């Protein structure tokens, strides 16, 4: 079974904890480490470019509009919490399980 990160529901939104690595060779979700989803993006960590890349990656991988993805904790650090709306916790679990397998 694929290890999944901690996924929490807050109201109608779903939250995930991330560990983001900017300036990677490609945009990808690598796996799980210490309960956080490991995310790599090609964008540099300046002028919110890495945050925008994280939002675009989750929008694409989870098939939700960009407006439904928000970084709610850690906008200036590598450890972040992303909040997703318009998708259920079960939907997030299923998609991440497919991505990580």
Residue pairs with C-beta under 8 A, 6 or more apart in sequence:
2 97
2 100
2 101
3 31
3 32
3 100
4 32
4 93
4 96
4 97
4 100
5 16
5 17
5 18
5 32
5 35
5 36
5 37
5 96
6 16
6 17
6 35
6 36
7 14
7 15
7 16
7 89
7 92
7 93
7 96
8 14
8 15
8 16
8 89
9 15
9 89
10 83
12 85
13 83
13 84
13 85
14 83
14 84
14 85
14 87
14 88
14 89
14 92
15 72
15 81
15 82
15 83
15 84
16 37
16 81
16 82
16 84
16 92
17 35
17 36
17 37
17 79
17 80
17 81
18 36
18 37
18 38
18 39
18 54
18 74
18 79
18 80
18 81
18 82
19 33
19 34
19 36
19 37
19 38
19 39
19 78
19 79
19 80
20 39
20 40
20 41
20 50
20 54
20 78
20 79
20 80
21 38
21 39
21 40
21 41
21 78
22 41
22 42
22 43
22 44
22 45
22 49
22 50
22 53
22 78
23 42
23 43
23 44
23 45
24 40
24 41
24 42
25 40
25 42
26 40
26 42
27 40
27 41
27 42
27 53
27 56
27 57
28 39
28 40
28 57
29 37
29 38
29 39
29 57
29 61
29 96
29 99
29 100
30 38
30 39
30 40
31 37
31 38
31 100
32 38
32 100
36 79
37 96
39 54
39 57
41 50
41 53
41 54
41 57
42 53
43 49
43 50
43 52
43 53
44 50
48 75
51 71
51 75
51 80
54 71
54 80
54 82
55 66
55 69
55 70
55 71
55 82
56 66
58 64
58 69
58 82
58 84
59 65
59 66
59 68
59 69
61 95
61 99
62 69
62 84
62 87
62 91
62 92
62 95
63 95
64 84
64 85
64 86
64 87
65 86
68 84
68 85
68 86
68 87
69 82
69 83
69 84
70 82
70 83
71 80
71 81
71 82
71 83
72 81
72 82
72 83
73 80
73 81
74 80
74 81
84 92
